[in-house]
Amino acid sequence: MRVHRLAPLTGLALLMAGAALAQTAPPRDARNASFWQRVDLPPADRMLPPKDWYKPLAPLASQPGPFLPAAQPGKTTVPAQALDEAAQYVQASNGQALIVIHKGVVQAERYFGGTDASTQFSSHSFAKTLAAASLGAAVTDGKIASVDLPASRWLPEWRGDAREAITLRQLLTMSGGFRTAPSTDPASRYMQLHYGSDVEEIVRTAPLAYPPGTDFAYDNENLQALGLVIERATGTPYLDYVGQRLWKPLGASGAELLMDREGGRAMPYCCAWSVPRDWARVGQMLLDGGTWRGQRILSEAFVQEMRKPSAANASFGFQLALGSAWLEPRLYRASAAQKASLVPALAPDLFYLSGAGGLQLALIPSEQLLILRVGKPSPAWRDQALPNLLYAALHPERHADWGWLYDWRMANRPDPRSPSLLDLDQPQQWPAERVAGGAATPLPRRVSACLNDTTLAPALAEIQRVKSYSFLVWRDGAVEYEYYASGFGPDTRAEPASMHKSVLGLLVGQAIADGAIPSLQTPVSRWLKEWAGDPRGAITVEQMLQMASGLAPLHFDLTPGSAYSRALYGADSTAVPLAATLADAPGSRFNYASGISQLLGLIIERATGKRYADYLSKRLWQPLGAQDAYVTLDHPGGLARTSSALFARPEDWVRLGLLFVQQGRVDGRQVVDARWVKAMATPSPANPNYGYQLWIASPHAPQRAYNSATKATVPAKAPFLASDMVLFDGSGAQRVYASPAENLVIVRLGAGTFDWDDSLVPNLVTTVARQCRDAR
């Protein structure tokens, strides 16, 4: 990118002669009423005001027509998992809408946060590209012979000084020579440019900051001038010309443009209020070389010119950002704004419309691929994420660089004081893969005088004290008690942390039953070729299940760059555990470590030849009758985080606990071998309170410890009344308790708490349940 530094301003006459540089605030009169209304009622967010702040607005001429056809479910030409990941990313980055179109067919159209297809949004700087396309229409119509003509041909106000030589191309490429310093002073040019009530006066007095064509500055003076050129070249008000030449032929619906004042001119730099589909129409027209549904709107030559790198900025064309020139920062008013274009664009021909708040209409002509993201600002937004994700899905042989995800997740992780239980749409949970559920039938419910608010009052007090989101008790064939905190409910899927490890243990049993894993004594080097010829390769599957691998555990450390944080947030979830060193002889010592569970997940994929989510769905989730769940991945298309982050409904955690109560049966069907369920709950030689990825309540452990690298323990002040109780244990007291003898399952999900007495709530519930049983 050529970015020239400013030449010394020796002789202002070369740059500006006659334009008044000193500014005063406009008078408070009827002509300037719109300006003062905007100034006097500033929005809370100056970058993203609500629609009622944009006054006056005027309608574009429209003639709603049919949209593009939509792909039938299961028949998209873009892989469904990639579309899901794209939607999750949009949602995780505060997005409100996503439209993906491939080869003229809608692959996905999704809305978030209470919006739908009829919701209008402000286009912000998408409107700049609309202005460029409108000038292209004037070129197509023969109203303007060439973009290399001087703008002063239509702007006589600029004749006789340095502005006379500014070309339309320079205005189109933000190199007209203007740079307006931001300000909130009503007397400033910046405020009058953006809030002003007279576009014509703004253009007449536009001062140059540098010689035209020598630098790039993202400045709206260029757009105000372009709008006036279009009006004078076509003899038609800008608003009318855009409507007649673009909006109506595209079949777009009603839209509104911001005006400088009542009865005045449209502001071409910003803020067309419209629905997402209508910007998709604009994008598809550009992809199709200027046509929409066979009708020529712009000349193909002009559309090609729009996408060419400009002389002053190789990352910018005619009001279009060019994604292939990723290495250079995108420049705004004299400062670099690296809009998180941190990695190369995989598609060499990527270009896009860009607007405030992460609005992006990404276009890849070679793939006939369109990606529209509408939403609000978010620190989680990255320019290349969606284009690279979907391009890589169409080209599996190409590998996108996801290394930036580590820094991204670290930067977007929640405040340490916030709850540890996280919603699926949080940035650090992206991307996720669906675990397809089956034909779920709700578990039976029973209303009785046994378990209720009165009898469970002590347990409920503890549940509420630690800010639990859900608390369920299943007893003797039915869910008998159910509690949800305000804002949560039966369909809330949240982060259960290490409870996923117990699900992983069940799935290893299924892989053994299927013959994919020959035996518990098989050395893991059979699948972990990275350890071939290494002493670590002799570790057995059973030793991993028992957390007795001999591998050194990690110290809990979330500082940037630490091994623990890289294992948790990195784009390769197995890199850190595969690098772990042997600290003890395998089988000799218990050291609970999430990295072990992560490697077991990798073994399942390599042993079965199936995606973890698919195998979990087929061999456990659907037979359980559970509803859809989600596993988060280390990167798009990558490995599931099998040590945590299995997002499932509270009731489905009850179903998992029931496998241990009912010896692996579901509705009379044997889903998991009863011998495997028993083996998982059998104490291991290295720890009598741990089996296969499953904690065991007895013998009593007053301070249950995890590993030699952390001092963290979980207290149980009293022995468990149900001596056969097993538990899924997730950080922050996420729990499933199951007792076959008591015919009892208890689920607690909620905010992270670290003063949880592990035996208190299950003992309180067990006491009441026994009283119920004795009363019969």
C-alpha positions in Angstrom: 0.0 0.0 0.0 1.4 3.4 -0.9 0.7 5.7 2.0 2.5 9.0 1.5 3.4 11.2 4.4 2.2 14.7 4.1 4.4 17.1 2.3 5.3 20.4 4.1 2.5 22.8 3.6 4.7 25.5 2.1 2.2 27.7 0.4 -1.3 27.1 1.4 -2.3 28.4 -2.0 -1.2 25.2 -3.6 -3.6 23.2 -1.4 -6.4 25.6 -0.8 -7.3 29.0 -2.0 -10.5 30.6 -1.0 -12.1 28.0 1.3 -12.8 29.4 4.7 -10.8 27.4 7.3 -12.1 29.2 10.4 -15.4 27.7 11.5 -18.3 29.1 13.5 -21.4 27.3 14.8 -24.4 27.6 12.5 -27.1 30.0 13.7 -30.1 28.5 15.6 -32.6 29.1 12.9 -35.1 27.0 11.0 -32.6 26.1 8.3 -30.3 24.6 10.8 -32.9 22.9 13.0 -31.8 19.4 12.1 -28.2 20.2 13.0 -29.1 21.6 16.4 -31.5 18.8 17.1 -28.7 16.3 16.5 -26.2 18.3 18.6 -28.6 19.0 21.5 -29.7 15.4 21.7 -26.5 13.4 21.3 -27.0 9.6 21.4 -25.4 7.5 24.1 -23.2 5.9 21.5 -22.2 8.5 18.9 -21.1 5.8 16.5 -24.4 3.9 16.6 -27.3 6.1 17.3 -30.8 4.6 17.4 -33.1 5.2 14.4 -35.2 7.9 16.0 -32.0 10.1 16.3 -31.7 10.0 12.5 -34.0 12.9 11.5 -35.0 13.6 8.9 -35.1 10.4 6.9 -36.5 10.2 3.4 -37.7 7.0 1.6 -35.9 5.5 -1.3 -38.1 4.6 -4.3 -38.6 0.8 -4.0 -40.4 -2.0 -5.9 -40.1 -5.1 -3.7 -39.4 -8.2 -5.8 -38.5 -11.8 -5.2 -35.3 -12.7 -3.3 -32.9 -15.5 -4.2 -33.9 -19.2 -3.8 -33.0 -21.0 -0.6 -31.3 -24.3 -0.3 -33.4 -27.2 1.0 -32.4 -28.5 4.5 -29.5 -30.9 4.2 -28.8 -29.8 0.7 -26.6 -26.8 1.1 -23.5 -26.5 -1.1 -21.6 -25.0 1.9 -21.0 -27.6 4.6 -23.6 -27.4 7.3 -21.1 -27.4 10.1 -19.3 -24.4 8.7 -22.6 -22.5 8.4 -23.3 -23.3 12.0 -19.8 -22.1 13.0 -20.4 -18.9 11.0 -23.7 -18.3 12.8 -22.1 -18.9 16.2 -19.3 -16.5 15.4 -21.8 -13.8 14.4 -23.8 -14.4 17.6 -20.6 -14.4 19.7 -19.5 -11.1 18.2 -22.8 -9.3 19.1 -24.2 -9.9 15.6 -27.9 -9.7 14.7 -28.1 -11.3 11.3 -26.2 -13.6 9.0 -26.9 -14.3 5.3 -24.7 -16.7 3.3 -25.3 -17.1 -0.4 -23.4 -19.5 -2.6 -23.8 -19.6 -6.4 -27.0 -17.6 -6.2 -28.6 -19.9 -3.6 -29.2 -18.8 0.1 -27.3 -21.3 2.3 -28.2 -19.7 5.6 -30.3 -16.8 6.8 -30.3 -16.4 10.6 -31.2 -13.7 13.0 -30.3 -13.1 16.6 -31.2 -11.0 19.6 -34.9 -10.6 18.8 -34.4 -9.5 15.2 -35.9 -11.0 12.1 -36.0 -10.6 8.3 -38.1 -7.4 8.7 -35.8 -5.7 11.1 -34.2 -2.5 9.6 -30.7 -1.5 10.6 -28.5 1.4 9.8 -26.0 0.5 7.0 -23.5 3.0 8.3 -20.6 3.0 5.7 -22.2 0.4 3.5 -23.9 3.6 2.1 -20.5 4.7 0.8 -20.4 1.7 -1.5 -24.0 2.6 -2.6 -22.7 6.0 -3.5 -19.9 4.5 -5.6 -22.4 2.2 -7.3 -24.6 5.2 -8.0 -21.8 7.0 -9.7 -21.2 3.7 -11.6 -24.8 3.9 -12.7 -24.2 7.4 -14.0 -21.1 6.1 -15.9 -23.2 3.2 -17.3 -25.9 5.7 -18.4 -23.3 7.8 -20.2 -23.9 10.8 -17.8 -20.3 10.6 -16.8 -17.7 9.6 -19.4 -14.9 8.6 -17.1 -14.0 8.4 -13.4 -10.7 10.1 -14.3 -12.4 13.4 -15.1 -12.0 16.2 -12.6 -14.8 16.6 -10.2 -14.7 20.3 -10.8 -16.4 19.7 -14.1 -19.6 19.4 -12.0 -18.3 21.3 -9.0 -17.5 24.8 -10.2 -16.9 25.8 -6.6 -13.6 24.1 -6.8 -12.3 25.8 -9.8 -9.4 28.2 -9.5 -7.6 26.5 -6.6 -5.9 23.2 -5.9 -9.2 21.3 -5.7 -9.8 21.8 -9.4 -7.6 18.8 -10.2 -9.3 16.3 -7.9 -10.6 13.4 -10.0 -13.7 11.3 -9.4 -11.4 8.3 -9.0 -9.6 10.1 -6.1 -13.0 10.8 -4.5 -14.0 7.2 -5.0 -10.8 5.9 -3.4 -10.6 8.3 -0.4 -7.6 10.1 -1.8 -9.2 13.4 -2.6 -6.9 15.3 -0.2 -9.4 15.7 2.7 -8.8 14.9 6.3 -11.1 16.2 8.9 -10.1 16.0 12.6 -12.8 14.5 14.9 -14.4 16.9 17.2 -17.6 17.3 19.2 -17.5 21.1 19.0 -20.6 22.4 17.1 -18.3 25.1 15.5 -16.0 22.4 14.1 -16.0 21.3 10.5 -16.2 17.7 11.6 -19.6 18.3 13.4 -20.9 20.3 10.5 -19.8 17.6 8.0 -21.6 14.8 9.9 -24.5 16.7 11.6 -24.7 19.6 9.2 -27.7 20.9 7.4 -26.2 21.9 4.0 -24.3 19.4 2.0 -23.7 21.9 -0.8 -22.0 24.4 1.6 -19.9 21.6 3.1 -18.6 20.7 -0.4 -18.1 24.4 -1.4 -15.9 25.1 1.7 -14.1 21.7 1.8 -10.4 22.5 2.7 -7.5 20.3 1.4 -5.2 18.7 3.9 -2.7 17.2 1.4 -2.2 17.2 -2.3 -4.9 15.1 -4.0 -4.0 11.6 -4.9 -0.9 11.4 -2.7 -2.4 9.9 0.4 -5.3 7.9 1.7 -7.6 9.2 4.4 -11.0 7.7 5.2 -12.9 10.9 5.1 -16.5 11.7 4.4 -15.8 14.9 2.5 -15.1 12.7 -0.5 -18.6 11.2 -0.3 -20.4 14.5 0.1 -18.7 15.7 -3.0 -19.5 12.5 -4.9 -23.2 12.8 -4.0 -23.3 16.4 -5.4 -21.5 15.3 -8.6 -24.1 12.6 -9.1 -26.9 15.0 -8.7 -25.5 17.6 -11.1 -24.3 15.0 -13.7 -27.7 13.3 -13.8 -29.9 16.2 -13.2 -31.7 14.1 -10.5 -31.6 14.5 -6.7 -29.3 11.9 -5.2 -32.1 10.2 -3.3 -34.2 9.8 -6.4 -31.3 8.6 -8.6 -30.3 5.9 -6.1 -33.9 4.7 -5.8 -34.6 4.6 -9.5 -31.2 3.2 -10.7 -30.4 0.8 -7.9 -33.0 0.1 -5.3 -36.0 -0.5 -7.6 -34.2 -2.6 -10.2 -32.8 -4.7 -7.3 -36.3 -5.4 -6.1 -35.4 -4.0 -2.7 -38.0 -3.1 -0.1 -38.6 0.2 1.6 -35.5 1.9 2.8 -34.7 5.4 4.1 -31.7 7.7 3.7 -30.5 10.4 6.1 -31.1 13.9 4.8 -29.1 17.0 5.7 -32.3 18.9 6.5 -36.0 18.8 5.8 -36.5 19.1 2.1 -32.7 19.0 1.6 -30.2 16.5 0.2 -29.4 13.0 1.1 -26.2 12.3 3.1 -24.3 9.8 0.8 -21.7 8.8 3.3 -23.9 7.0 5.8 -27.0 5.6 7.3 -29.4 4.0 4.9 -32.0 2.2 7.0 -32.9 -1.1 5.4 -33.4 -4.8 5.9 -30.4 -7.2 5.6 -31.7 -9.0 2.5 -31.6 -5.7 0.5 -27.8 -5.4 1.1 -27.5 -9.0 0.0 -29.1 -7.9 -3.2 -26.5 -5.2 -3.6 -23.7 -7.7 -3.0 -25.1 -10.3 -5.3 -25.3 -7.7 -8.1 -21.6 -6.9 -7.6 -20.8 -10.6 -7.6 -22.7 -11.0 -10.9 -20.7 -8.3 -12.6 -23.4 -5.6 -12.3 -26.5 -7.7 -13.0 -29.4 -8.8 -10.8 -31.5 -11.7 -12.0 -30.4 -11.2 -15.5 -31.0 -7.4 -15.6 -28.0 -5.2 -16.3 -27.7 -2.5 -13.6 -24.0 -1.5 -13.8 -21.5 -2.0 -16.5 -19.2 -5.0 -15.9 -16.2 -2.8 -16.6 -17.2 -0.4 -13.8 -17.7 -3.3 -11.3 -14.2 -4.6 -12.2 -12.8 -1.1 -11.6 -14.5 -1.0 -8.2 -12.4 -4.0 -7.1 -9.0 -2.7 -8.2 -6.5 -1.6 -5.6 -6.1 2.2 -5.6 -2.9 4.0 -6.1 -2.9 5.4 -2.5 -4.0 2.2 -0.7 -3.7 -1.3 -2.0 -6.4 -2.4 0.5 -9.0 -0.1 -0.9 -10.9 0.2 -4.2 -14.0 2.3 -5.0 -15.4 2.5 -1.5 -14.6 -1.2 -1.1 -12.1 -2.9 1.3 -9.9 -5.4 -0.4 -9.2 -8.4 1.8 -6.3 -9.8 -0.2 -4.1 -6.9 0.9 -4.3 -8.1 4.5 -0.8 -7.2 5.7 -1.3 -3.5 5.8 -3.5 -1.7 8.3 -6.7 -0.2 7.1 -6.2 3.5 7.5 -8.7 6.0 8.9 -8.2 9.7 9.4 -4.3 9.7 9.8 -4.3 6.7 12.1 -4.0 3.0 11.6 -7.0 0.9 12.5 -5.9 -2.8 12.3 -9.5 -4.1 12.2 -8.2 -7.4 13.3 -7.1 -8.4 9.8 -4.6 -10.5 11.6 -4.1 -13.3 9.1 -4.2 -13.6 5.3 -7.4 -13.8 3.5 -7.5 -17.3 2.0 -9.4 -16.1 -1.0 -7.2 -13.9 -3.2 -10.2 -12.1 -4.6 -12.0 -11.2 -1.4 -13.5 -7.7 -1.2 -16.1 -6.3 1.1 -18.3 -3.5 2.2 -17.6 -2.4 5.7 -19.5 -0.4 8.2 -19.3 0.7 11.8 -19.9 -1.9 14.4 -18.5 -4.8 12.4 -21.0 -4.6 9.5 -19.5 -6.7 6.8 -20.7 -7.8 3.3 -17.9 -10.1 2.2 -17.8 -11.1 -1.5 -15.6 -13.8 -3.2 -16.3 -13.8 -6.9 -14.2 -16.9 -7.6 -16.6 -18.9 -5.4 -19.7 -16.8 -6.0 -19.8 -16.6 -2.3 -21.6 -13.8 -0.3 -21.4 -13.4 3.5 -23.4 -10.7 5.2 -23.0 -9.9 8.9 -25.1 -7.3 10.6 -24.8 -6.4 14.2 -23.4 -4.1 16.9 -19.7 -3.5 17.9 -17.8 -6.2 19.7 -14.2 -6.7 20.6 -14.7 -10.3 19.4 -15.1 -9.2 15.7 -12.3 -10.1 13.3 -12.5 -9.1 9.6 -11.2 -12.3 8.1 -12.9 -14.8 10.4 -16.1 -15.5 8.3 -14.6 -15.3 4.8 -11.7 -17.6 5.8 -14.0 -20.0 7.6 -16.4 -20.5 4.7 -13.7 -20.4 2.0 -11.8 -23.1 3.8 -15.0 -25.2 4.1 -15.3 -25.1 0.3 -11.6 -25.9 -0.1 -10.6 -28.5 2.5 -7.2 -28.7 1.0 -6.6 -25.1 2.2 -5.9 -24.5 5.8 -6.9 -21.2 7.4 -4.6 -19.8 10.0 -6.5 -20.0 13.3 -3.5 -19.2 15.5 -5.0 -15.8 16.4 -7.7 -17.6 18.3 -5.6 -17.9 21.4 -5.0 -14.2 21.8 -8.6 -13.6 20.8 -10.0 -15.9 23.5 -7.6 -14.5 26.1 -8.7 -11.0 25.2 -12.4 -11.9 25.3 -12.5 -14.1 28.4 -14.9 -13.0 31.1 -13.9 -11.0 34.1 -12.5 -13.4 36.8 -15.2 -12.2 39.1 -18.0 -13.2 36.8 -19.8 -16.6 37.0 -17.8 -19.5 35.6 -20.9 -21.0 34.0 -20.9 -19.6 30.5 -23.5 -19.4 27.7 -22.6 -21.1 24.4 -22.6 -17.8 22.6 -19.6 -16.4 24.5 -16.5 -15.8 22.4 -14.3 -18.3 24.1 -16.8 -21.1 23.3 -16.5 -20.5 19.6 -16.7 -22.6 17.5 -19.1 -25.3 18.5 -20.3 -28.5 16.8 -23.8 -29.9 17.2 -24.3 -33.2 18.9 -27.6 -34.3 17.3 -30.2 -35.5 19.7 -32.9 -38.1 19.1 -36.6 -38.1 19.3 -36.6 -36.8 22.8 -39.5 -37.5 25.1 -39.5 -35.5 28.3 -38.6 -37.5 31.4 -41.7 -38.3 33.5 -42.6 -35.6 36.1 -44.3 -36.3 39.4 -45.9 -33.8 41.8 -46.0 -35.3 45.3 -45.9 -34.3 48.9 -42.5 -35.9 49.2 -39.9 -33.6 47.6 -41.1 -30.0 47.6 -40.1 -26.5 48.7 -40.9 -27.3 52.3 -39.2 -30.6 52.6 -36.2 -29.5 50.6 -35.9 -26.1 52.1 -32.4 -26.6 53.6 -31.1 -27.9 50.3 -32.8 -25.2 48.4 -31.3 -22.5 50.6 -27.9 -23.8 49.8 -28.7 -24.1 46.1 -29.8 -20.5 46.1 -27.0 -19.2 48.2 -24.4 -20.4 45.6 -26.4 -18.8 42.8 -27.5 -22.1 41.1 -29.2 -21.8 37.7 -30.8 -25.2 37.8 -31.4 -27.9 40.3 -33.2 -31.2 39.5 -34.0 -34.2 41.6 -35.1 -37.5 39.9 -36.4 -40.2 42.3 -38.0 -43.6 41.7 -38.8 -43.1 38.0 -39.6 -39.4 37.7 -38.3 -35.9 38.1 -39.8 -35.0 41.4 -38.3 -31.6 42.0 -37.2 -28.9 39.6 -35.8 -25.4 40.3 -34.6 -22.7 37.8 -33.3 -19.3 38.7 -34.8 -16.2 37.1 -33.6 -16.0 33.5 -32.9 -19.7 33.2 -35.1 -22.7 32.3 -35.3 -26.3 31.1 -33.7 -25.3 27.7 -30.7 -23.4 29.1 -27.5 -25.0 27.9 -24.5 -23.8 29.8 -20.8 -24.7 30.4 -20.7 -27.8 32.8 -16.9 -27.7 32.9 -15.3 -31.1 33.7 -18.6 -33.0 33.9 -17.9 -33.6 30.3 -15.1 -36.0 31.4 -17.6 -38.5 32.7 -19.5 -38.4 29.4 -16.1 -39.0 27.7 -15.6 -42.1 30.0 -19.0 -43.5 28.8 -18.0 -42.9 25.2 -14.7 -44.7 25.6 -16.8 -47.7 26.8 -18.9 -47.5 23.6 -15.7 -47.5 21.5 -14.5 -50.6 23.3 -17.9 -52.2 22.8 -17.6 -51.4 19.1 -14.1 -52.9 18.8 -12.6 -49.5 17.8 -10.5 -49.7 21.0 -9.4 -53.3 21.4 -8.9 -53.3 25.2 -8.2 -51.1 28.2 -4.6 -52.4 28.1 -3.9 -51.2 24.6 -0.9 -48.7 24.6 -2.1 -45.2 23.5 0.7 -45.1 20.9 -1.6 -47.1 18.7 -3.4 -43.9 18.0 -1.0 -41.2 19.3 1.7 -41.7 16.7 3.3 -38.6 18.1 4.5 -40.8 20.9 5.7 -43.8 18.8 9.0 -45.0 20.2 8.6 -42.8 23.3 8.1 -44.1 26.9 4.8 -42.1 27.0 3.5 -44.4 24.2 3.4 -47.3 26.7 0.7 -45.5 28.7 -2.5 -47.6 28.5 -6.0 -46.5 27.8 -7.0 -47.6 31.3 -4.3 -45.5 33.0 -5.5 -42.5 31.1 -9.1 -43.2 32.2 -8.0 -43.5 35.8 -5.9 -40.2 35.6 -2.9 -42.3 36.4 -0.9 -41.7 33.2 2.3 -40.6 34.9 2.3 -37.3 33.0 3.1 -34.2 34.9 0.0 -32.1 35.5 -0.1 -28.4 34.7 -0.1 -25.6 37.3 -3.3 -23.6 37.2 -2.1 -20.4 35.5 -4.2 -18.3 33.2 -1.6 -15.6 32.6 -1.0 -15.0 28.8 1.5 -17.5 27.4 1.2 -20.1 30.1 0.9 -23.7 29.2 -2.4 -24.0 31.1 -3.9 -21.0 29.2 -2.7 -22.3 25.9 -4.2 -25.7 26.6 -7.5 -24.1 27.5 -7.7 -21.4 24.9 -5.3 -22.4 22.1 -6.3 -23.3 18.6 -4.7 -26.8 19.0 -6.1 -28.4 22.2 -3.7 -31.4 22.0 -0.4 -29.5 21.5 0.2 -28.9 25.2 -0.9 -32.4 26.5 1.1 -34.1 23.8 4.2 -32.2 25.0 3.7 -33.3 28.6 6.6 -35.1 30.3 6.5 -38.2 32.3 6.8 -37.4 36.0 5.9 -40.8 37.5 5.7 -44.4 36.3 2.3 -44.9 34.6 -0.3 -46.3 36.9 1.6 -45.3 40.1 0.1 -42.0 41.0 -3.2 -40.1 40.6 -2.9 -36.8 38.9 -6.1 -35.4 37.5 -5.4 -33.4 34.3 -7.7 -32.1 31.6 -5.0 -32.7 29.0 -5.5 -36.5 29.6 -9.2 -36.2 28.7 -8.3 -34.1 25.7 -6.0 -36.9 24.4 -8.7 -39.5 25.1 -11.0 -37.4 22.8 -8.4 -37.5 20.1 -8.0 -41.3 20.6 -11.8 -41.7 20.1 -11.7 -39.8 16.8 -8.7 -41.7 15.5 -9.9 -45.0 16.7 -13.5 -44.7 15.3 -12.7 -42.6 12.2 -15.6 -40.3 13.2 -16.0 -36.8 14.4 -16.3 -36.8 18.2 -19.7 -35.0 18.0 -21.0 -37.5 15.5 -19.8 -40.5 17.5 -21.2 -39.1 20.7 -24.5 -38.4 19.0 -24.8 -41.9 17.4 -23.6 -44.0 20.4 -24.9 -42.1 23.3 -26.9 -39.0 22.8 -29.6 -40.3 20.5 -30.0 -43.6 22.3 -30.4 -41.6 25.5 -33.3 -39.6 24.0 -31.5 -36.4 24.7 -32.0 -33.2 22.8 -29.3 -31.5 20.7 -26.2 -30.6 22.6 -23.0 -28.8 21.5 -19.3 -29.4 22.0 -16.9 -26.5 21.5 -13.9 -27.0 19.2 -10.4 -25.7 19.4 -10.8 -24.2 15.9 -13.2 -24.5 13.1 -13.4 -28.1 12.0 -11.0 -29.0 14.8 -11.2 -31.3 17.8 -13.9 -31.0 20.5 -12.8 -29.9 23.9 -13.4 -33.3 25.5 -12.4 -32.2 29.0 -15.2 -29.6 29.3 -17.6 -27.5 27.3 -20.4 -30.0 26.6 -23.5 -27.7 26.4 -26.5 -29.8 27.2 -29.9 -29.2 28.8 -30.2 -29.8 32.6 -32.7 -32.7 32.0 -30.2 -34.4 29.7 -27.6 -34.4 32.5 -30.2 -36.3 34.5 -30.4 -38.9 31.7 -26.7 -39.3 31.9 -26.8 -39.9 35.7 -29.6 -42.4 35.2 -27.2 -44.6 33.2 -25.5 -45.3 36.6 -28.7 -45.8 38.4 -30.2 -48.1 35.8 -27.0 -50.1 34.9 -26.8 -48.6 31.4 -30.4 -49.1 30.5 -32.8 -46.5 29.0 -36.5 -47.4 28.8 -35.6 -51.0 29.1 -33.0 -50.8 26.3 -29.3 -51.5 27.1 -27.6 -48.4 25.8 -24.3 -48.8 27.7 -22.9 -52.2 28.7 -23.7 -52.7 32.4 -20.2 -54.1 33.0 -18.8 -50.8 31.7 -21.0 -48.7 34.0 -19.8 -50.9 36.9 -16.2 -50.6 35.8 -16.4 -46.8 35.6 -17.6 -46.7 39.2 -14.9 -49.1 40.5 -12.2 -47.4 42.6 -8.8 -47.3 40.8 -5.6 -48.4 42.5 -4.2 -44.9 42.4 -7.3 -43.2 44.0 -10.1 -45.0 45.8 -12.4 -42.0 45.0 -11.9 -42.2 41.3 -12.8 -44.7 38.6 -12.8 -44.1 34.9 -13.3 -40.3 34.4 -15.8 -40.5 37.3 -15.6 -39.6 41.0 -16.7 -42.0 43.7 -18.2 -40.7 46.9 -17.0 -43.4 49.3 -14.7 -43.8 51.2 -15.2 -40.5 52.8 -12.6 -37.9 51.6 -12.9 -34.8 53.8 -10.8 -32.8 51.4 -10.9 -34.3 47.9 -7.8 -33.4 46.0 -7.1 -33.1 42.2 -3.4 -33.2 41.5 0.1 -32.5 42.7 0.2 -29.2 40.8 -2.6 -27.5 42.6 -3.7 -27.0 46.2 -7.3 -26.9 45.3 -9.6 -29.4 47.1 -13.3 -29.9 47.5 -14.5 -30.4 51.1 -17.1 -33.0 52.1 -17.8 -32.3 55.8 -19.7 -35.5 56.3 -19.6 -38.9 54.7 -22.2 -39.3 51.8 -25.3 -41.1 53.2 -25.6 -42.9 49.9 -22.4 -44.9 50.0 -22.7 -46.0 46.4 -23.1 -42.5 45.1 -20.9 -41.5 42.0 -20.6 -37.9 40.8 -19.8 -36.0 37.7 -17.6 -33.1 38.9 -17.3 -29.8 37.1 -15.3 -26.8 38.3 -17.3 -24.4 40.4 -19.6 -27.1 41.8 -21.3 -28.3 38.6 -22.5 -31.7 39.6 -24.5 -34.8 38.7 -24.9 -37.1 41.7 -26.3 -40.7 41.1 -27.1 -43.4 43.6 -28.4 -46.8 42.4 -29.3 -47.9 45.9 -31.4 -44.7 46.5 -32.7 -44.7 43.0 -31.7 -41.0 43.0 -30.1 -38.5 40.6 -29.4 -34.9 41.5 -28.2 -32.2 39.1 -26.8 -28.8 40.1 -25.6 -26.2 37.5 -24.9 -22.7 38.3 -22.5 -19.9 39.0 -19.0 -21.0 40.0 -18.7 -21.4 43.7 -15.6 -22.6 45.6 -17.1 -23.0 49.1 -19.3 -25.9 48.1 -19.6 -28.7 50.6 -19.8 -31.7 48.3 -21.9 -33.9 50.6 -24.3 -31.3 52.0 -26.9 -31.1 49.3 -26.9 -34.8 48.3 -27.2 -35.7 52.0 -30.1 -33.3 52.6 -31.9 -34.7 49.5 -31.1 -38.3 50.5 -32.5 -37.8 54.0 -35.8 -36.5 52.6 -35.9 -39.3 49.9 -35.4 -42.0 52.6 -38.2 -40.5 54.7 -40.5 -40.6 51.7 -39.6 -44.2 51.1 -40.1 -45.2 54.7 -43.5 -43.5 54.8 -44.9 -45.7 52.1 
